[in-house]
Amino acid sequence: MEPLAPAHRGVSAMAPSIADNLAAVRDSIAEAAQAAGRDPQEVTLIAVSKTKPAAAVAQALAAGQRVFGENRVQEALGKIEAVPPGAEWHLVGHLQSNKARQVPGKFSTVHSLDSPRLALALQKQAAQAGVNLGVLIQLNLKGEASKGGVRDMAGLGALLQTVLDCPALSPRGLMTLPDPGYSEAETRRHFAEVRGLRDSLRAEFGLGPAFCELSMGMSHDFAWAIAEGATMVRIGTAIFGARP
Ligand SMILES: *Cc1c(COP(=O)(O)O)cnc(C)c1O
């Protein structure tokens, strides 16, 4: 092959755009879903924009992305104001009860609910704001110190019961982050366990089809998560590039 002219070399060395990355991620989601015999429409892509500027979110929005995830309320609020209308925001990171006031009306969904105290704080604020907030219970059944999440089955049942007693909160499902050191087999087993847990909670608590979400899968493992039933994948790096 002939060496590329300098101008072409310049073009080919350019980093792929956010729109390119999004298209590639959407293709991979569709492929993983089809391989698992699932409809790609069952999987919501959440573009995790933490540490990235509002301009990056605006580019993704212009490329058709609708749902964005942030892990810190404080950082997100400025972006929510700065981005053109049309984005829906999910909180995917740990939330302290004393910050609950800033969530309703800004975020549609919280993936990181992990205590009855936080549920009650969100209930109070959502009711005051006159909105309903979707919540997913974050699991941490291995008790990893570095993350939030419910650590045992008794805590999980008690928290779900609390949410069911909160009329301004809608329980939507479960969220998990597997140990990053897991092999593919271990990661998939973990995802499958969480799916089983969603199904058994649904039966035990008599929950309807709205309790369906499995928020699991990030840039490096979303294909495995989709194979194991993920309905929401939270993808940052593969869309926006590496974080500092
Ligand atoms: C940062 C983050 C993600 C996205 O991780 P990537 O590896 O960049 O795709 C997903 N979920 C949570 C909770 C995060 O904090």
The ligand as a Gaussian input file, in Angstrom:
#p B3LYP/6-31G(d) Opt

LIG

0 1
 C      -18.150000       6.100000      35.659000
 C      -19.276000       5.155000      35.833000
 C      -19.726000       4.370000      34.757000
 C      -19.103000       4.394000      33.370000
 O      -17.874000       3.733000      33.370000
 P      -17.023000       3.539000      32.016000
 O      -16.085000       2.452000      32.379000
 O      -16.346000       4.826000      31.733000
 O      -17.962000       3.132000      30.950000
 C      -20.796000       3.519000      34.988000
 N      -21.393000       3.440000      36.194000
 C      -21.003000       4.181000      37.242000
 C      -21.713000       4.043000      38.533000
 C      -19.927000       5.058000      37.096000
 O      -19.545000       5.792000      38.166000

